[in-house]
């Protein structure tokens, strides 16, 4: 059978439960703080934008390299055909 609890023990349990509840409420309030949520959202968007900028820069460099290779190839063809005509 369950032993009866004395009033002091019950009071300590109540205080402990209140302290735990207060900590939980503080944590929830911090998580739901609009400024904090907005800040986290902006940080995520900034990181995504940076990633896309890096990707766009890399893609641009690849396109530039291909264009330069094509121009160089065309020049070589033109030079070799000019030499044959002489």
C-alpha positions in Angstrom: 0.0 0.0 0.0 1.0 3.6 -0.5 2.4 5.3 2.5 0.8 8.5 3.6 2.8 11.6 2.8 3.4 14.3 5.3 2.5 17.9 4.5 6.1 19.0 4.3 6.9 16.4 1.6 3.8 17.4 -0.4 4.9 21.1 -0.1 8.4 20.2 -1.4 6.9 18.3 -4.3 4.7 21.2 -5.2 7.6 23.6 -5.1 9.7 21.3 -7.2 6.9 20.9 -9.8 6.4 24.7 -9.8 10.1 25.2 -10.5 10.1 22.7 -13.3 7.0 24.3 -14.8 8.5 27.8 -14.6 11.6 26.5 -16.4 9.5 24.9 -19.1 7.5 28.1 -19.6 10.6 30.2 -19.8 12.0 27.9 -22.4 8.8 28.0 -24.4 8.7 31.8 -24.2 12.2 32.0 -25.5 11.5 29.6 -28.4 8.4 31.5 -29.4 9.9 35.0 -29.1 8.9 36.8 -32.4 12.3 38.6 -32.6 14.2 35.4 -32.2 12.0 33.5 -34.7 12.4 36.4 -37.2 16.2 36.5 -36.6 16.5 32.7 -37.2 14.4 33.1 -40.4 16.6 35.9 -41.7 19.7 33.9 -40.9 18.4 30.9 -42.9 17.4 33.1 -45.9 20.8 34.8 -45.8 22.6 31.4 -45.8 20.4 30.2 -48.7 21.1 33.4 -50.7 24.9 33.1 -50.1 24.7 29.5 -51.3 22.9 30.5 -54.4 25.3 33.4 -55.1 28.2 31.0 -54.9 26.5 28.6 -57.2 25.7 31.4 -59.7 29.2 32.6 -59.6 30.6 29.2 -60.2 28.2 28.6 -63.1 29.2 32.0 -64.6 32.8 31.0 -64.4 32.1 27.7 -66.1 30.2 29.5 -68.9 33.1 32.0 -69.3 35.6 29.2 -69.5 33.6 27.5 -72.2 33.2 30.7 -74.1 36.9 31.4 -74.0 37.7 27.8 -75.1 35.3 28.3 -78.1 36.8 31.6 -79.1 40.3 30.1 -78.8 39.3 27.2 -81.0 37.7 29.5 -83.6 40.9 31.6 -83.7 43.1 28.5 -84.2 40.8 27.3 -87.1 40.9 30.7 -88.7 44.7 31.0 -88.4 45.2 27.5 -89.8 42.9 28.2 -92.8 44.6 31.5 -93.4 48.0 29.8 -93.6 46.8 27.3 -96.1 45.6 30.0 -98.5 49.0 31.6 -98.6 
